[in-house]
Amino acid sequence: MGILAPYVEVTGAELDKRKQRHVVVERADYVGNELVRVNAAGRPIQSIVTERADGSNDTHVFAPTAQASRNDI
């Protein structure tokens, strides 16, 4: 099991795969009881940054999901 990375469309002159890359940013703070996305090693993932050779980038943030139980109401 791993994480899902954003799709990067490559067309025309961008067919050289070295012109963009995905960088996985691990979460550095305490997770607690939050529902978070993890990688294959079980480490919580904060975001994935797509970097391109032209200097542009995209960031996909995996925000934690809150939980509630009947006792919390």
mmCIF file of the N, C-alpha and C atoms, coordinates in Angstrom:
data_MODEL
# 
_entry.id   MODEL 
# 
loop_
_atom_site.group_PDB 
_atom_site.id 
_atom_site.type_symbol 
_atom_site.label_atom_id 
_atom_site.label_alt_id 
_atom_site.label_comp_id 
_atom_site.label_asym_id 
_atom_site.label_entity_id 
_atom_site.label_seq_id 
_atom_site.pdbx_PDB_ins_code 
_atom_site.Cartn_x 
_atom_site.Cartn_y 
_atom_site.Cartn_z 
_atom_site.occupancy 
_atom_site.B_iso_or_equiv 
_atom_site.pdbx_formal_charge 
_atom_site.auth_seq_id 
_atom_site.auth_comp_id 
_atom_site.auth_asym_id 
_atom_site.auth_atom_id 
_atom_site.pdbx_PDB_model_num 
ATOM 1   N N  . MET A 1 1  ? 0.838   -1.171 0.000   1.00 0.00 ? 1  MET A N  1 
ATOM 2   C CA . MET A 1 1  ? 0.000   0.000  0.000   1.00 0.00 ? 1  MET A CA 1 
ATOM 3   C C  . MET A 1 1  ? 0.887   1.239  0.000   1.00 0.00 ? 1  MET A C  1 
ATOM 4   N N  . GLY A 1 2  ? 0.546   2.207  -0.797  1.00 0.00 ? 2  GLY A N  1 
ATOM 5   C CA . GLY A 1 2  ? 1.291   3.449  -0.848  1.00 0.00 ? 2  GLY A CA 1 
ATOM 6   C C  . GLY A 1 2  ? 0.337   4.622  -0.881  1.00 0.00 ? 2  GLY A C  1 
ATOM 7   N N  . ILE A 1 3  ? 0.832   5.792  -1.223  1.00 0.00 ? 3  ILE A N  1 
ATOM 8   C CA . ILE A 1 3  ? -0.028  6.960  -1.322  1.00 0.00 ? 3  ILE A CA 1 
ATOM 9   C C  . ILE A 1 3  ? -0.317  7.227  -2.785  1.00 0.00 ? 3  ILE A C  1 
ATOM 10  N N  . LEU A 1 4  ? -1.396  7.918  -3.053  1.00 0.00 ? 4  LEU A N  1 
ATOM 11  C CA . LEU A 1 4  ? -1.735  8.290  -4.414  1.00 0.00 ? 4  LEU A CA 1 
ATOM 12  C C  . LEU A 1 4  ? -1.131  9.654  -4.705  1.00 0.00 ? 4  LEU A C  1 
ATOM 13  N N  . ALA A 1 5  ? -0.374  9.744  -5.778  1.00 0.00 ? 5  ALA A N  1 
ATOM 14  C CA . ALA A 1 5  ? 0.238   11.010 -6.181  1.00 0.00 ? 5  ALA A CA 1 
ATOM 15  C C  . ALA A 1 5  ? -0.610  11.645 -7.273  1.00 0.00 ? 5  ALA A C  1 
ATOM 16  N N  . PRO A 1 6  ? -0.624  12.971 -7.355  1.00 0.00 ? 6  PRO A N  1 
ATOM 17  C CA . PRO A 1 6  ? -1.394  13.644 -8.398  1.00 0.00 ? 6  PRO A CA 1 
ATOM 18  C C  . PRO A 1 6  ? -0.915  13.258 -9.788  1.00 0.00 ? 6  PRO A C  1 
ATOM 19  N N  . TYR A 1 7  ? -1.831  13.264 -10.726 1.00 0.00 ? 7  TYR A N  1 
ATOM 20  C CA . TYR A 1 7  ? -1.528  12.964 -12.120 1.00 0.00 ? 7  TYR A CA 1 
ATOM 21  C C  . TYR A 1 7  ? -0.844  14.166 -12.748 1.00 0.00 ? 7  TYR A C  1 
ATOM 22  N N  . VAL A 1 8  ? 0.255   13.937 -13.443 1.00 0.00 ? 8  VAL A N  1 
ATOM 23  C CA . VAL A 1 8  ? 0.954   15.001 -14.150 1.00 0.00 ? 8  VAL A CA 1 
ATOM 24  C C  . VAL A 1 8  ? 0.864   14.702 -15.640 1.00 0.00 ? 8  VAL A C  1 
ATOM 25  N N  . GLU A 1 9  ? 0.136   15.547 -16.352 1.00 0.00 ? 9  GLU A N  1 
ATOM 26  C CA . GLU A 1 9  ? 0.001   15.364 -17.794 1.00 0.00 ? 9  GLU A CA 1 
ATOM 27  C C  . GLU A 1 9  ? 1.275   15.820 -18.488 1.00 0.00 ? 9  GLU A C  1 
ATOM 28  N N  . VAL A 1 10 ? 1.807   14.985 -19.352 1.00 0.00 ? 10 VAL A N  1 
ATOM 29  C CA . VAL A 1 10 ? 3.044   15.299 -20.070 1.00 0.00 ? 10 VAL A CA 1 
ATOM 30  C C  . VAL A 1 10 ? 2.741   15.235 -21.560 1.00 0.00 ? 10 VAL A C  1 
ATOM 31  N N  . THR A 1 11 ? 2.963   16.341 -22.259 1.00 0.00 ? 11 THR A N  1 
ATOM 32  C CA . THR A 1 11 ? 2.685   16.402 -23.694 1.00 0.00 ? 11 THR A CA 1 
ATOM 33  C C  . THR A 1 11 ? 3.827   17.096 -24.414 1.00 0.00 ? 11 THR A C  1 
ATOM 34  N N  . GLY A 1 12 ? 3.914   16.857 -25.694 1.00 0.00 ? 12 GLY A N  1 
ATOM 35  C CA . GLY A 1 12 ? 4.861   17.555 -26.553 1.00 0.00 ? 12 GLY A CA 1 
ATOM 36  C C  . GLY A 1 12 ? 6.296   17.507 -26.073 1.00 0.00 ? 12 GLY A C  1 
ATOM 37  N N  . ALA A 1 13 ? 6.902   18.691 -25.911 1.00 0.00 ? 13 ALA A N  1 
ATOM 38  C CA . ALA A 1 13 ? 8.315   18.801 -25.536 1.00 0.00 ? 13 ALA A CA 1 
ATOM 39  C C  . ALA A 1 13 ? 8.569   18.357 -24.104 1.00 0.00 ? 13 ALA A C  1 
ATOM 40  N N  . GLU A 1 14 ? 7.524   18.181 -23.291 1.00 0.00 ? 14 GLU A N  1 
ATOM 41  C CA . GLU A 1 14 ? 7.694   17.793 -21.892 1.00 0.00 ? 14 GLU A CA 1 
ATOM 42  C C  . GLU A 1 14 ? 7.832   16.284 -21.711 1.00 0.00 ? 14 GLU A C  1 
ATOM 43  N N  . LEU A 1 15 ? 7.962   15.535 -22.783 1.00 0.00 ? 15 LEU A N  1 
ATOM 44  C CA . LEU A 1 15 ? 8.012   14.085 -22.670 1.00 0.00 ? 15 LEU A CA 1 
ATOM 45  C C  . LEU A 1 15 ? 9.225   13.580 -21.906 1.00 0.00 ? 15 LEU A C  1 
ATOM 46  N N  . ASP A 1 16 ? 10.214  14.420 -21.709 1.00 0.00 ? 16 ASP A N  1 
ATOM 47  C CA . ASP A 1 16 ? 11.365  14.051 -20.892 1.00 0.00 ? 16 ASP A CA 1 
ATOM 48  C C  . ASP A 1 16 ? 10.911  14.037 -19.439 1.00 0.00 ? 16 ASP A C  1 
ATOM 49  N N  . LYS A 1 17 ? 10.855  12.855 -18.807 1.00 0.00 ? 17 LYS A N  1 
ATOM 50  C CA . LYS A 1 17 ? 10.288  12.707 -17.468 1.00 0.00 ? 17 LYS A CA 1 
ATOM 51  C C  . LYS A 1 17 ? 11.077  13.453 -16.393 1.00 0.00 ? 17 LYS A C  1 
ATOM 52  N N  . ARG A 1 18 ? 12.298  13.848 -16.675 1.00 0.00 ? 18 ARG A N  1 
ATOM 53  C CA . ARG A 1 18 ? 13.105  14.547 -15.678 1.00 0.00 ? 18 ARG A CA 1 
ATOM 54  C C  . ARG A 1 18 ? 12.725  16.012 -15.529 1.00 0.00 ? 18 ARG A C  1 
ATOM 55  N N  . LYS A 1 19 ? 11.761  16.493 -16.295 1.00 0.00 ? 19 LYS A N  1 
ATOM 56  C CA . LYS A 1 19 ? 11.392  17.905 -16.218 1.00 0.00 ? 19 LYS A CA 1 
ATOM 57  C C  . LYS A 1 19 ? 10.396  18.202 -15.103 1.00 0.00 ? 19 LYS A C  1 
ATOM 58  N N  . GLN A 1 20 ? 9.877   17.206 -14.431 1.00 0.00 ? 20 GLN A N  1 
ATOM 59  C CA . GLN A 1 20 ? 9.040   17.420 -13.262 1.00 0.00 ? 20 GLN A CA 1 
ATOM 60  C C  . GLN A 1 20 ? 9.223   16.271 -12.298 1.00 0.00 ? 20 GLN A C  1 
ATOM 61  N N  . ARG A 1 21 ? 8.931   16.557 -11.021 1.00 0.00 ? 21 ARG A N  1 
ATOM 62  C CA . ARG A 1 21 ? 9.057   15.506 -10.030 1.00 0.00 ? 21 ARG A CA 1 
ATOM 63  C C  . ARG A 1 21 ? 8.063   15.751 -8.911  1.00 0.00 ? 21 ARG A C  1 
ATOM 64  N N  . HIS A 1 22 ? 7.715   14.675 -8.211  1.00 0.00 ? 22 HIS A N  1 
ATOM 65  C CA . HIS A 1 22 ? 6.856   14.751 -7.029  1.00 0.00 ? 22 HIS A CA 1 
ATOM 66  C C  . HIS A 1 22 ? 7.737   14.661 -5.792  1.00 0.00 ? 22 HIS A C  1 
ATOM 67  N N  . VAL A 1 23 ? 7.499   15.542 -4.841  1.00 0.00 ? 23 VAL A N  1 
ATOM 68  C CA . VAL A 1 23 ? 8.218   15.518 -3.572  1.00 0.00 ? 23 VAL A CA 1 
ATOM 69  C C  . VAL A 1 23 ? 7.185   15.271 -2.474  1.00 0.00 ? 23 VAL A C  1 
ATOM 70  N N  . VAL A 1 24 ? 7.351   14.181 -1.737  1.00 0.00 ? 24 VAL A N  1 
ATOM 71  C CA . VAL A 1 24 ? 6.439   13.849 -0.647  1.00 0.00 ? 24 VAL A CA 1 
ATOM 72  C C  . VAL A 1 24 ? 6.935   14.521 0.625   1.00 0.00 ? 24 VAL A C  1 
ATOM 73  N N  . VAL A 1 25 ? 6.055   15.283 1.274   1.00 0.00 ? 25 VAL A N  1 
ATOM 74  C CA . VAL A 1 25 ? 6.399   15.994 2.504   1.00 0.00 ? 25 VAL A CA 1 
ATOM 75  C C  . VAL A 1 25 ? 5.743   15.256 3.666   1.00 0.00 ? 25 VAL A C  1 
ATOM 76  N N  . GLU A 1 26 ? 6.575   14.700 4.556   1.00 0.00 ? 26 GLU A N  1 
ATOM 77  C CA . GLU A 1 26 ? 6.040   13.999 5.719   1.00 0.00 ? 26 GLU A CA 1 
ATOM 78  C C  . GLU A 1 26 ? 5.606   14.997 6.770   1.00 0.00 ? 26 GLU A C  1 
ATOM 79  N N  . ARG A 1 27 ? 4.600   14.611 7.520   1.00 0.00 ? 27 ARG A N  1 
ATOM 80  C CA . ARG A 1 27 ? 4.094   15.470 8.588   1.00 0.00 ? 27 ARG A CA 1 
ATOM 81  C C  . ARG A 1 27 ? 5.052   15.420 9.772   1.00 0.00 ? 27 ARG A C  1 
ATOM 82  N N  . ALA A 1 28 ? 5.377   16.585 10.326  1.00 0.00 ? 28 ALA A N  1 
ATOM 83  C CA . ALA A 1 28 ? 6.381   16.657 11.381  1.00 0.00 ? 28 ALA A CA 1 
ATOM 84  C C  . ALA A 1 28 ? 5.790   16.842 12.774  1.00 0.00 ? 28 ALA A C  1 
ATOM 85  N N  . ASP A 1 29 ? 4.490   17.112 12.871  1.00 0.00 ? 29 ASP A N  1 
ATOM 86  C CA . ASP A 1 29 ? 3.903   17.331 14.188  1.00 0.00 ? 29 ASP A CA 1 
ATOM 87  C C  . ASP A 1 29 ? 3.192   16.077 14.693  1.00 0.00 ? 29 ASP A C  1 
ATOM 88  N N  . TYR A 1 30 ? 2.666   16.141 15.892  1.00 0.00 ? 30 TYR A N  1 
ATOM 89  C CA . TYR A 1 30 ? 1.990   15.012 16.529  1.00 0.00 ? 30 TYR A CA 1 
ATOM 90  C C  . TYR A 1 30 ? 0.645   14.760 15.852  1.00 0.00 ? 30 TYR A C  1 
ATOM 91  N N  . VAL A 1 31 ? 0.322   13.506 15.565  1.00 0.00 ? 31 VAL A N  1 
ATOM 92  C CA . VAL A 1 31 ? -0.909  13.165 14.866  1.00 0.00 ? 31 VAL A CA 1 
ATOM 93  C C  . VAL A 1 31 ? -2.073  12.950 15.826  1.00 0.00 ? 31 VAL A C  1 
ATOM 94  N N  . GLY A 1 32 ? -1.877  12.256 16.923  1.00 0.00 ? 32 GLY A N  1 
ATOM 95  C CA . GLY A 1 32 ? -2.963  12.007 17.874  1.00 0.00 ? 32 GLY A CA 1 
ATOM 96  C C  . GLY A 1 32 ? -4.003  11.064 17.289  1.00 0.00 ? 32 GLY A C  1 
ATOM 97  N N  . ASN A 1 33 ? -5.287  11.418 17.414  1.00 0.00 ? 33 ASN A N  1 
ATOM 98  C CA . ASN A 1 33 ? -6.389  10.564 16.950  1.00 0.00 ? 33 ASN A CA 1 
ATOM 99  C C  . ASN A 1 33 ? -6.925  10.972 15.589  1.00 0.00 ? 33 ASN A C  1 
ATOM 100 N N  . GLU A 1 34 ? -6.241  11.821 14.870  1.00 0.00 ? 34 GLU A N  1 
ATOM 101 C CA . GLU A 1 34 ? -6.711  12.289 13.571  1.00 0.00 ? 34 GLU A CA 1 
ATOM 102 C C  . GLU A 1 34 ? -6.597  11.193 12.525  1.00 0.00 ? 34 GLU A C  1 
ATOM 103 N N  . LEU A 1 35 ? -7.471  11.247 11.532  1.00 0.00 ? 35 LEU A N  1 
ATOM 104 C CA . LEU A 1 35 ? -7.378  10.345 10.388  1.00 0.00 ? 35 LEU A CA 1 
ATOM 105 C C  . LEU A 1 35 ? -6.490  11.015 9.352   1.00 0.00 ? 35 LEU A C  1 
ATOM 106 N N  . VAL A 1 36 ? -5.345  10.428 9.077   1.00 0.00 ? 36 VAL A N  1 
ATOM 107 C CA . VAL A 1 36 ? -4.395  11.029 8.149   1.00 0.00 ? 36 VAL A CA 1 
ATOM 108 C C  . VAL A 1 36 ? -3.982  10.014 7.087   1.00 0.00 ? 36 VAL A C  1 
ATOM 109 N N  . ARG A 1 37 ? -3.474  10.520 5.981   1.00 0.00 ? 37 ARG A N  1 
ATOM 110 C CA . ARG A 1 37 ? -2.952  9.668  4.917   1.00 0.00 ? 37 ARG A CA 1 
ATOM 111 C C  . ARG A 1 37 ? -1.544  9.253  5.286   1.00 0.00 ? 37 ARG A C  1 
ATOM 112 N N  . VAL A 1 38 ? -1.223  7.986  5.091   1.00 0.00 ? 38 VAL A N  1 
ATOM 113 C CA . VAL A 1 38 ? 0.111   7.481  5.427   1.00 0.00 ? 38 VAL A CA 1 
ATOM 114 C C  . VAL A 1 38 ? 0.741   6.832  4.204   1.00 0.00 ? 38 VAL A C  1 
ATOM 115 N N  . ASN A 1 39 ? 2.074   6.726  4.226   1.00 0.00 ? 39 ASN A N  1 
ATOM 116 C CA . ASN A 1 39 ? 2.771   6.038  3.143   1.00 0.00 ? 39 ASN A CA 1 
ATOM 117 C C  . ASN A 1 39 ? 2.905   4.552  3.483   1.00 0.00 ? 39 ASN A C  1 
ATOM 118 N N  . ALA A 1 40 ? 3.626   3.815  2.675   1.00 0.00 ? 40 ALA A N  1 
ATOM 119 C CA . ALA A 1 40 ? 3.762   2.366  2.859   1.00 0.00 ? 40 ALA A CA 1 
ATOM 120 C C  . ALA A 1 40 ? 4.453   2.013  4.168   1.00 0.00 ? 40 ALA A C  1 
ATOM 121 N N  . ALA A 1 41 ? 5.279   2.921  4.694   1.00 0.00 ? 41 ALA A N  1 
ATOM 122 C CA . ALA A 1 41 ? 5.984   2.677  5.947   1.00 0.00 ? 41 ALA A CA 1 
ATOM 123 C C  . ALA A 1 41 ? 5.167   3.107  7.164   1.00 0.00 ? 41 ALA A C  1 
ATOM 124 N N  . GLY A 1 42 ? 3.950   3.622  6.939   1.00 0.00 ? 42 GLY A N  1 
ATOM 125 C CA . GLY A 1 42 ? 3.100   4.056  8.033   1.00 0.00 ? 42 GLY A CA 1 
ATOM 126 C C  . GLY A 1 42 ? 3.353   5.467  8.512   1.00 0.00 ? 42 GLY A C  1 
ATOM 127 N N  . ARG A 1 43 ? 4.209   6.223  7.816   1.00 0.00 ? 43 ARG A N  1 
ATOM 128 C CA . ARG A 1 43 ? 4.514   7.613  8.187   1.00 0.00 ? 43 ARG A CA 1 
ATOM 129 C C  . ARG A 1 43 ? 3.420   8.534  7.648   1.00 0.00 ? 43 ARG A C  1 
ATOM 130 N N  . PRO A 1 44 ? 2.937   9.489  8.451   1.00 0.00 ? 44 PRO A N  1 
ATOM 131 C CA . PRO A 1 44 ? 1.889   10.406 7.980   1.00 0.00 ? 44 PRO A CA 1 
ATOM 132 C C  . PRO A 1 44 ? 2.419   11.369 6.919   1.00 0.00 ? 44 PRO A C  1 
ATOM 133 N N  . ILE A 1 45 ? 1.620   11.572 5.875   1.00 0.00 ? 45 ILE A N  1 
ATOM 134 C CA . ILE A 1 45 ? 1.992   12.438 4.763   1.00 0.00 ? 45 ILE A CA 1 
ATOM 135 C C  . ILE A 1 45 ? 1.209   13.740 4.861   1.00 0.00 ? 45 ILE A C  1 
ATOM 136 N N  . GLN A 1 46 ? 1.914   14.859 4.799   1.00 0.00 ? 46 GLN A N  1 
ATOM 137 C CA . GLN A 1 46 ? 1.288   16.177 4.869   1.00 0.00 ? 46 GLN A CA 1 
ATOM 138 C C  . GLN A 1 46 ? 0.858   16.660 3.488   1.00 0.00 ? 46 GLN A C  1 
ATOM 139 N N  . SER A 1 47 ? 1.748   16.505 2.495   1.00 0.00 ? 47 SER A N  1 
ATOM 140 C CA . SER A 1 47 ? 1.437   17.013 1.160   1.00 0.00 ? 47 SER A CA 1 
ATOM 141 C C  . SER A 1 47 ? 2.353   16.383 0.123   1.00 0.00 ? 47 SER A C  1 
ATOM 142 N N  . ILE A 1 48 ? 1.991   16.609 -1.129  1.00 0.00 ? 48 ILE A N  1 
ATOM 143 C CA . ILE A 1 48 ? 2.841   16.238 -2.261  1.00 0.00 ? 48 ILE A CA 1 
ATOM 144 C C  . ILE A 1 48 ? 3.020   17.495 -3.109  1.00 0.00 ? 48 ILE A C  1 
ATOM 145 N N  . VAL A 1 49 ? 4.274   17.846 -3.370  1.00 0.00 ? 49 VAL A N  1 
ATOM 146 C CA . VAL A 1 49 ? 4.588   19.019 -4.176  1.00 0.00 ? 49 VAL A CA 1 
ATOM 147 C C  . VAL A 1 49 ? 5.080   18.537 -5.535  1.00 0.00 ? 49 VAL A C  1 
ATOM 148 N N  . THR A 1 50 ? 4.482   19.060 -6.607  1.00 0.00 ? 50 THR A N  1 
ATOM 149 C CA . THR A 1 50 ? 4.930   18.765 -7.963  1.00 0.00 ? 50 THR A CA 1 
ATOM 150 C C  . THR A 1 50 ? 5.780   19.935 -8.429  1.00 0.00 ? 50 THR A C  1 
ATOM 151 N N  . GLU A 1 51 ? 7.047   19.691 -8.683  1.00 0.00 ? 51 GLU A N  1 
ATOM 152 C CA . GLU A 1 51 ? 7.977   20.727 -9.128  1.00 0.00 ? 51 GLU A CA 1 
ATOM 153 C C  . GLU A 1 51 ? 8.278   20.531 -10.604 1.00 0.00 ? 51 GLU A C  1 
ATOM 154 N N  . ARG A 1 52 ? 8.297   21.626 -11.357 1.00 0.00 ? 52 ARG A N  1 
ATOM 155 C CA . ARG A 1 52 ? 8.593   21.572 -12.788 1.00 0.00 ? 52 ARG A CA 1 
ATOM 156 C C  . ARG A 1 52 ? 9.870   22.342 -13.090 1.00 0.00 ? 52 ARG A C  1 
ATOM 157 N N  . ALA A 1 53 ? 10.500  22.011 -14.196 1.00 0.00 ? 53 ALA A N  1 
ATOM 158 C CA . ALA A 1 53 ? 11.766  22.633 -14.582 1.00 0.00 ? 53 ALA A CA 1 
ATOM 159 C C  . ALA A 1 53 ? 11.623  24.128 -14.849 1.00 0.00 ? 53 ALA A C  1 
ATOM 160 N N  . ASP A 1 54 ? 10.427  24.597 -15.232 1.00 0.00 ? 54 ASP A N  1 
ATOM 161 C CA . ASP A 1 54 ? 10.233  26.017 -15.509 1.00 0.00 ? 54 ASP A CA 1 
ATOM 162 C C  . ASP A 1 54 ? 10.025  26.847 -14.242 1.00 0.00 ? 54 ASP A C  1 
ATOM 163 N N  . GLY A 1 55 ? 10.099  26.200 -13.051 1.00 0.00 ? 55 GLY A N  1 
ATOM 164 C CA . GLY A 1 55 ? 9.959   26.914 -11.792 1.00 0.00 ? 55 GLY A CA 1 
ATOM 165 C C  . GLY A 1 55 ? 8.555   26.900 -11.214 1.00 0.00 ? 55 GLY A C  1 
ATOM 166 N N  . SER A 1 56 ? 7.567   26.453 -11.994 1.00 0.00 ? 56 SER A N  1 
ATOM 167 C CA . SER A 1 56 ? 6.208   26.384 -11.468 1.00 0.00 ? 56 SER A CA 1 
ATOM 168 C C  . SER A 1 56 ? 6.044   25.137 -10.607 1.00 0.00 ? 56 SER A C  1 
ATOM 169 N N  . ASN A 1 57 ? 5.035   25.156 -9.744  1.00 0.00 ? 57 ASN A N  1 
ATOM 170 C CA . ASN A 1 57 ? 4.780   23.990 -8.903  1.00 0.00 ? 57 ASN A CA 1 
ATOM 171 C C  . ASN A 1 57 ? 3.319   23.927 -8.497  1.00 0.00 ? 57 ASN A C  1 
ATOM 172 N N  . ASP A 1 58 ? 2.895   22.775 -8.046  1.00 0.00 ? 58 ASP A N  1 
ATOM 173 C CA . ASP A 1 58 ? 1.567   22.542 -7.495  1.00 0.00 ? 58 ASP A CA 1 
ATOM 174 C C  . ASP A 1 58 ? 1.755   21.860 -6.153  1.00 0.00 ? 58 ASP A C  1 
ATOM 175 N N  . THR A 1 59 ? 0.885   22.161 -5.203  1.00 0.00 ? 59 THR A N  1 
ATOM 176 C CA . THR A 1 59 ? 0.926   21.505 -3.910  1.00 0.00 ? 59 THR A CA 1 
ATOM 177 C C  . THR A 1 59 ? -0.430  20.882 -3.628  1.00 0.00 ? 59 THR A C  1 
ATOM 178 N N  . HIS A 1 60 ? -0.421  19.607 -3.298  1.00 0.00 ? 60 HIS A N  1 
ATOM 179 C CA . HIS A 1 60 ? -1.641  18.887 -2.937  1.00 0.00 ? 60 HIS A CA 1 
ATOM 180 C C  . HIS A 1 60 ? -1.536  18.554 -1.450  1.00 0.00 ? 60 HIS A C  1 
ATOM 181 N N  . VAL A 1 61 ? -2.387  19.193 -0.652  1.00 0.00 ? 61 VAL A N  1 
ATOM 182 C CA . VAL A 1 61 ? -2.332  19.031 0.797   1.00 0.00 ? 61 VAL A CA 1 
ATOM 183 C C  . VAL A 1 61 ? -3.357  17.994 1.237   1.00 0.00 ? 61 VAL A C  1 
ATOM 184 N N  . PHE A 1 62 ? -2.935  17.080 2.095   1.00 0.00 ? 62 PHE A N  1 
ATOM 185 C CA . PHE A 1 62 ? -3.826  16.075 2.663   1.00 0.00 ? 62 PHE A CA 1 
ATOM 186 C C  . PHE A 1 62 ? -4.187  16.525 4.079   1.00 0.00 ? 62 PHE A C  1 
ATOM 187 N N  . ALA A 1 63 ? -5.280  17.251 4.198   1.00 0.00 ? 63 ALA A N  1 
ATOM 188 C CA . ALA A 1 63 ? -5.701  17.775 5.496   1.00 0.00 ? 63 ALA A CA 1 
ATOM 189 C C  . ALA A 1 63 ? -6.225  16.638 6.369   1.00 0.00 ? 63 ALA A C  1 
ATOM 190 N N  . PRO A 1 64 ? -5.931  16.679 7.674   1.00 0.00 ? 64 PRO A N  1 
ATOM 191 C CA . PRO A 1 64 ? -6.444  15.644 8.565   1.00 0.00 ? 64 PRO A CA 1 
ATOM 192 C C  . PRO A 1 64 ? -7.962  15.733 8.667   1.00 0.00 ? 64 PRO A C  1 
ATOM 193 N N  . THR A 1 65 ? -8.587  14.613 8.951   1.00 0.00 ? 65 THR A N  1 
ATOM 194 C CA . THR A 1 65 ? -10.036 14.545 9.063   1.00 0.00 ? 65 THR A CA 1 
ATOM 195 C C  . THR A 1 65 ? -10.405 14.392 10.534  1.00 0.00 ? 65 THR A C  1 
ATOM 196 N N  . ALA A 1 66 ? -11.338 15.222 10.979  1.00 0.00 ? 66 ALA A N  1 
ATOM 197 C CA . ALA A 1 66 ? -11.777 15.146 12.372  1.00 0.00 ? 66 ALA A CA 1 
ATOM 198 C C  . ALA A 1 66 ? -12.691 13.946 12.568  1.00 0.00 ? 66 ALA A C  1 
ATOM 199 N N  . GLN A 1 67 ? -12.709 13.417 13.779  1.00 0.00 ? 67 GLN A N  1 
ATOM 200 C CA . GLN A 1 67 ? -13.593 12.309 14.132  1.00 0.00 ? 67 GLN A CA 1 
ATOM 201 C C  . GLN A 1 67 ? -14.498 12.752 15.276  1.00 0.00 ? 67 GLN A C  1 
ATOM 202 N N  . ALA A 1 68 ? -15.674 12.191 15.313  1.00 0.00 ? 68 ALA A N  1 
ATOM 203 C CA . ALA A 1 68 ? -16.587 12.449 16.427  1.00 0.00 ? 68 ALA A CA 1 
ATOM 204 C C  . ALA A 1 68 ? -17.167 11.119 16.863  1.00 0.00 ? 68 ALA A C  1 
ATOM 205 N N  . SER A 1 69 ? -17.446 11.033 18.141  1.00 0.00 ? 69 SER A N  1 
ATOM 206 C CA . SER A 1 69 ? -18.112 9.835  18.647  1.00 0.00 ? 69 SER A CA 1 
ATOM 207 C C  . SER A 1 69 ? -19.326 10.289 19.444  1.00 0.00 ? 69 SER A C  1 
ATOM 208 N N  . ARG A 1 70 ? -20.167 9.351  19.774  1.00 0.00 ? 70 ARG A N  1 
ATOM 209 C CA . ARG A 1 70 ? -21.381 9.683  20.502  1.00 0.00 ? 70 ARG A CA 1 
ATOM 210 C C  . ARG A 1 70 ? -21.033 10.341 21.852  1.00 0.00 ? 70 ARG A C  1 
ATOM 211 N N  . ASN A 1 71 ? -19.919 9.987  22.437  1.00 0.00 ? 71 ASN A N  1 
ATOM 212 C CA . ASN A 1 71 ? -19.510 10.560 23.716  1.00 0.00 ? 71 ASN A CA 1 
ATOM 213 C C  . ASN A 1 71 ? -19.093 12.034 23.595  1.00 0.00 ? 71 ASN A C  1 
ATOM 214 N N  . ASP A 1 72 ? -18.734 12.457 22.366  1.00 0.00 ? 72 ASP A N  1 
ATOM 215 C CA . ASP A 1 72 ? -18.307 13.839 22.148  1.00 0.00 ? 72 ASP A CA 1 
ATOM 216 C C  . ASP A 1 72 ? -19.493 14.792 22.031  1.00 0.00 ? 72 ASP A C  1 
ATOM 217 N N  . ILE A 1 73 ? -20.673 14.288 21.824  1.00 0.00 ? 73 ILE A N  1 
ATOM 218 C CA . ILE A 1 73 ? -21.847 15.129 21.588  1.00 0.00 ? 73 ILE A CA 1 
ATOM 219 C C  . ILE A 1 73 ? -22.400 15.674 22.876  1.00 0.00 ? 73 ILE A C  1 
# 
